[in-house]
Amino acid sequence: MNNINWIKIYSTNQIQQPEIIKSIFEEADIPCTSIDKKDSSYIFGEIEIYVPEEKLAEATSLLKEHQIS
């Protein structure tokens, strides 16, 4: 069994931003997943993006390269 230690790298309340980030990571072969913590009734909360711990430095560098903060 493959145990991956997922680390939160980014969170936002903008709906489109996680999809942009996920596509950047997919292009660089960095696995990622997101958790939508937005409340559907009141539209507050955030969407969080996670990457494997061993890819954290590479993913952080990509976010900086694409000027995503």
C-alpha positions as CSV (number, residue, x, y, z in Angstrom):
1,M,0.0,0.0,0.0
2,N,1.3,3.4,-0.9
3,N,1.0,5.9,1.9
4,I,1.2,9.5,0.7
5,N,1.6,12.3,3.1
6,W,-0.5,15.1,1.6
7,I,0.4,18.7,2.4
8,K,-1.8,21.7,1.9
9,I,-0.1,24.1,-0.5
10,Y,-2.8,26.5,-1.4
11,S,-6.3,27.6,-0.4
12,T,-8.7,30.1,-2.0
13,N,-12.3,31.2,-2.1
14,Q,-12.2,31.8,-5.9
15,I,-13.9,29.0,-7.8
16,Q,-11.7,29.0,-10.9
17,Q,-8.2,29.3,-9.2
18,P,-7.9,25.6,-8.0
19,E,-8.6,24.4,-11.6
20,I,-5.8,26.6,-12.9
21,I,-3.4,25.4,-10.3
22,K,-4.4,21.7,-10.8
23,S,-3.7,22.0,-14.5
24,I,-0.3,23.6,-13.9
25,F,0.6,20.7,-11.5
26,E,-0.7,18.1,-13.9
27,E,1.4,19.5,-16.7
28,A,4.5,19.2,-14.4
29,D,3.5,15.6,-13.4
30,I,2.8,16.7,-9.8
31,P,-0.1,14.8,-8.3
32,C,-2.6,16.9,-6.5
33,T,-6.0,16.8,-5.0
34,S,-8.4,19.4,-3.7
35,I,-11.0,19.6,-1.0
36,D,-13.9,21.9,-1.4
37,K,-14.8,23.4,2.0
38,K,-17.2,26.0,0.7
39,D,-20.6,26.0,2.2
40,S,-23.1,25.6,-0.7
41,S,-25.9,27.4,1.1
42,Y,-24.0,30.5,2.2
43,I,-21.1,30.5,-0.3
44,F,-18.3,31.0,2.2
45,G,-15.2,28.9,2.9
46,E,-12.3,27.8,0.8
47,I,-11.1,25.2,-1.6
48,E,-7.8,23.7,-0.5
49,I,-5.2,22.1,-2.8
50,Y,-2.8,19.4,-1.5
51,V,0.3,17.8,-3.0
52,P,2.5,14.9,-1.8
53,E,5.1,16.0,0.7
54,E,8.0,15.0,-1.5
55,K,6.7,17.3,-4.3
56,L,6.1,20.3,-2.0
57,A,9.3,22.3,-3.1
58,E,8.6,21.7,-6.8
59,A,5.0,22.7,-6.5
60,T,5.8,25.8,-4.4
61,S,8.3,26.8,-7.1
62,L,5.7,26.4,-9.8
63,L,3.3,28.6,-7.9
64,K,5.9,31.4,-7.6
65,E,6.9,31.0,-11.3
66,H,3.2,31.5,-12.3
67,Q,2.9,34.4,-9.7
68,I,0.1,32.6,-7.8
69,S,0.0,33.5,-4.1
